[in-house]
Amino acid sequence: MPFYAVAGLIIFFDQLIKYFIHRFMTLGQSWPLLDGFFALTYVRNTGAAFSLFIGFSPYLIAVGLLVVLAVIYFYYRLPPKAIFLQFALACVLGGSLGNLLDRIFRGYVVDYLDFTIWPVFNFADIMINLGVIIIAFTLFTVKSYATDSH
């Protein structure tokens, strides 16, 4: 599946889920799904991961835009056969744009996945982390991408 289509699907599902959380739950409301282990909990995060940098929204928007530009730049520098890295960058792009849209249009990021022992997060966060893990794994295990060119 093409790079922008993957990123677009991630943005679509991220925003759709956040819409339903925002529409059908009240702030702070929690719906237990696996008793004592997992719940849907509506949280508004004005900071970054783990609620770090609360109150720095303009800077977080700027960082988000830089990440988006960096991902697009690196995507065009990848060799065509680097499918896993293309997918990973699409995950980072889609997740970053999903959270960036929240920051720009809501002033906060909608978080809802609550594993009770971890800060509440969202689908976009999962996609960003999945992309970073794939990138790290690929860079540490596949050496041919560094020497290949278009």
C-alpha atoms as one frame of an Amber mdcrd trajectory, in Angstrom:
protein
   0.000   0.000   0.000   1.421   3.418  -0.888   3.050   5.577   1.773   0.454
   8.365   1.848  -2.461   5.902   1.810  -1.123   4.173   4.947  -0.591   7.522
   6.671  -4.055   8.659   5.579  -5.730   5.528   6.951  -3.948   5.992  10.266
  -5.103   9.621  10.466  -8.661   8.610   9.521  -8.958   5.880  12.170  -7.192
   7.986  14.791  -9.538  10.927  14.301 -12.605   8.668  14.057 -11.829   6.977
  17.378 -11.082  10.321  19.024 -14.357  11.723  17.697 -16.327   8.895  19.304
 -14.415   9.200  22.594 -14.986  12.968  22.644 -18.643  12.613  21.610 -19.800
   9.756  23.827 -17.639  10.043  26.936 -17.289  12.834  29.452 -13.866  14.074
  30.435 -12.389  11.735  33.033 -14.998   9.044  32.412 -13.665   5.496  32.359
 -15.240   2.366  30.897 -13.533  -0.766  32.294 -13.056  -3.408  29.586 -10.696
  -5.839  31.346 -11.292  -5.427  35.058  -8.272  -3.911  36.773  -6.136  -4.110
  33.641  -7.583  -2.087  30.746 -10.198   0.630  30.331 -11.222   3.373  27.955
 -10.607   6.592  29.874 -11.175  10.020  28.327  -8.195  12.272  29.071  -7.131
  15.560  27.498  -3.362  15.830  27.201  -2.039  19.361  26.683   1.544  18.142
  26.933   3.631  15.553  25.159   4.088  11.871  26.011   3.420  11.105  29.688
   1.985  14.642  29.977   5.468  16.163  29.829   5.781  19.800  28.735   2.261
  20.861  29.694   1.733  24.460  28.652   4.195  24.287  25.752   1.581  23.716
  23.044   3.044  26.134  20.454   6.414  24.412  20.783   4.833  20.975  20.565
   3.036  22.044  17.378   6.355  23.260  15.949   8.070  19.997  16.891   5.187
  18.044  15.341   5.534  19.988  12.094   9.299  19.358  12.072   8.703  15.643
  12.573   6.238  15.604   9.670   8.720  17.403   7.398  11.586  15.113   8.474
   9.511  11.978   7.823   8.562  13.177   4.338  12.187  14.126   3.608  13.480
  10.707   4.663  10.715   8.903   2.798  11.928  10.396  -0.501  15.496   9.365
   0.314  14.615   5.685   0.803  15.309   3.132  -1.911  12.149   1.691  -3.495
  12.792  -1.751  -1.989  12.808  -0.388   1.590   9.170  -1.405   2.107   9.405
  -1.880   5.879  11.008   1.523   6.359   8.390   3.122   4.107   5.649   1.523
   6.207   7.387   2.620   9.412   7.673   6.217   8.219   4.002   6.160   7.167
   3.100   5.040  10.700   5.130   7.874  12.223   3.642  10.361   9.752   0.039
   9.266  10.312   0.386   9.171  14.091   2.193  12.486  14.243  -0.394  14.183
  12.040  -3.236  12.647  14.052  -1.923  14.137  17.283  -0.918  17.367  15.548
  -4.464  17.860  14.274  -5.698  17.511  17.861  -3.203  20.085  19.120  -4.059
  22.583  16.389  -7.866  22.233  16.365  -8.634  21.203  19.943  -5.702  22.615
  21.901  -5.080  19.172  23.420  -4.641  15.556  22.396  -7.465  13.116  23.117
  -6.091  10.073  24.964  -8.200   7.062  25.909  -6.253   3.768  26.112  -5.754
   3.127  29.820  -3.742   0.131  30.991  -3.852   1.479  34.595  -0.093   0.942
  35.141   0.852   3.229  32.246  -0.166   6.774  31.324  -3.256   6.979  29.096
  -2.434   7.134  25.367  -4.102   6.774  21.953  -3.983   4.994  18.583  -1.737
   7.694  17.075   0.800   7.106  19.854   0.777   3.380  19.066   1.443   4.071
  15.382   4.307   6.460  16.172   5.909   3.902  18.487   5.357   1.053  16.026
   7.060   3.100  13.312  10.011   3.992  15.535  10.436   0.345  16.596  10.415
  -0.833  12.966  12.923   1.878  12.013  15.244   0.953  14.891  14.954  -2.775
  14.166  15.580  -2.260  10.452  18.530   0.064  10.948  20.173  -2.323  13.397
  19.565  -5.499  11.390  19.601  -4.522   7.700  22.793  -2.953   6.416  21.988
  -2.756   2.706  19.694   0.323   2.950  22.625   2.524   3.895  24.429   1.787
   0.633  21.473   1.491  -1.767  20.322   4.404  -3.855  17.351   5.090  -6.106
